[in-house]
Amino acid sequence: MNTPLPPALQADLNTLSGDCGRIAVYSGGSGPPVLLVHSINALASAAEIRPLFEALRQDHSVYALDLPGYGLSERWPRAYTVGDMCAAIGQVAQWVAQRHPGQPLQAVGVSLSCEFVARVAQQTPQLFAALALVSPTGFRGGKSLRQPAGSTLFMAGFDRFLRSPGPGWGRILFRQLSRPSVVRYFLQRTWGGKDIDETLWAYAVRTAHVPNAEQAPLSFLSGGLFSADMHNVYESLRLPVWVVHGTRGDFTDYRALDLVRHRPNWQVTVMQAGAMPYFEDIDTFMAAYRVFEAAARKSLA
């Protein structure tokens, strides 16, 4: 029998029910509310935003969800979509807003979840007061993402292959991707070096053993969670947006940021770090975040 997955964060654990089943939401601290959304990969969870949660809880009411199919949230035996992820984020954000009436809500997304957070902000403009996007996807150079609204990079044939019965190629591939040595390899590519966070690595390895752990990652691999209209979505945002990214590892191509870099509501910070810079230099990250937060509040006054 598999050992139950422990909580990723030392915090209160809440459970919401939605269209994708149970959604786990961690909460802690007091002060202005902020919602943290982890990235999407084979073994993602709220463990990826631990340093941010701990730093922000000192003077914020901070919330972090496990996205559908990940962490302690329900994992259904089916494909997941952009709509699923956005619906979960929107539901949690509404729940947080109800707990903090009259207080502006900020959101922080990491990597692919930045696309979901931005889409929720586009669809529900009154929900968020500001967005922080950490190593956001959708800004690689040389690729236009201006397909019709709601389009994705989904490869239907590949998804059918991954989910087909018989040998279960998707499960076989997931088992290979979730081997401890492979998890370490991909984290090192994310960090741009060998000095990764060992606690994150250990938790990621454990998440692979939850039933249906492969379902959301297979949607990631087949492109179903990547949007093909993101340039339109990003350009439509009117609220304050802060982008921060690193200079090391696999996620350093942000040439398409030129689409928004000079817009008055966008700010860009580059750190000498990998794709999760808050693990490596939380003080520098938080100092830049607080400058952005103060400016965003001033714009609302």
Secondary structure, DSSP 8 states (H G I E B T S, - for coil): -------SSSSEEEEEEETTEEEEEEEE--SSEEEEE---STT--GGGGHHHHHHHTTTSEEEEE--TTSTTS---SS---HHHHHHHHHHHHHHHHHHSTTS--EEEEETTHHHHHHHHHHHSTTT-SEEEEES-SS--TT-----STT-B---HHHHHHHH-SSS-HHHHHHHHHTSHHHHHHHHHHHHTSS---HHHHHHHHHHTTSTTTTHHHHHHHTTTTSBS-HHHHHHH--S-EEEEEESSSS----GGGGGTTTSTTEEEEEESS-SSHHHH-HHHHHHHHHHHHHHHHHHH-
